[in-house]
């Protein structure tokens, strides 16, 4: 077994990463109220890149004007039918230039596919360009497709992710240092710029398997959770391991949890259920296919568990989706449901997926955004 990576600075050689950094440094932005944002990733079927980006900018313009807290950008590669968002940091820079108030985050940036020093430079630059409004969501993706194309073994993704986190946080200290890991080895002068937010932008890690919940707790960083293979009832049990790991590591402050979940608003519950039924059923069917793609691959988790999740998603009925994986209805029902989920899971933020499957008319998506900002957010407080 290789020894743990070593970081050497002008002050000498450090120890293990989770103990090397100031534990208060990774608490990040803690809003006084529950953060409410939206997730942007997919492209409407049949749209061009021009119209896909314009749709996103139109949504962002409304979100800025209507008081939404933040927008979150996915990262998807080599999937023209699903997304044009292969470069979320570039789009984040464009959003920063078009807005003055919105926070802008990645959900998530795929660390194993990029060199961590370049990520550190780009994110720090973006933090300055945005005036300190950037949130750094990180992960490794549950799908090996992009790894295969880019020549990065998916079985190495967890270890590469850990080393990348080491390097990025050390780089943001603004000191010369060297790094000796399994995948990254170098000696560098101070990385510039360092982030505007000090010690760095808030960091939030995506987790979607039982064992992964412990990692951000040990590191003292926030988490993203979603409702795909896992539902809101599964999450309650797994979040306990995240919070326990945080306490056992001795981190200051409190662990923070943001939930990504489909949200759709209409004047009546009946209309809401009818209008988004096909989109939500198609989304779950597609998630079942994506889950099966990783079966038997190193780094994708136990095959038996993946098969169970894929089968569950493929056979789920609409009532079960609405009960465990989506929030659908008029403003009052959405508010009550989000409040219940917030209280049950101890959430610090909700990131609404307003058009899962990207098949809903743009005016209906904007209607959901308006209800979310004008009626739901004030009621949630």
ABEGO torsion letter per residue (X at the ends): XBBBBBBBBAAEBBBBAAAABBAAAAAEBBBABBBBBBBBABBBBGBBAAAAAAAAAAAAAAAAAAGBABBBBBBBBGBAAABABABAAAAAAAAAAABAABBBBBOBBBAAABBAAAAAAAAAAAAAAAGGABBBBBBAEABAAAAAAAGBBAAAAAAAAAAAAAAAAAAAAGBBBBBBBAABBBBBBBBOBBBABOABBBBBBBBABAAAAAAAAAAGBBBBBBBBABBAAAAAAAAAAAAAAAAAAGBBEBBBBBBBBBBBBBABAAAAAAAAAAAAAAAAAAAAAAAAAABGBBGAEBAAAAAAAAAAAAABBAAAAAAAABBBEBAAAAAAAAAAAAAAAGBABBBBBABBGGABBAAAAAAAAAAAAAAAAAAAX
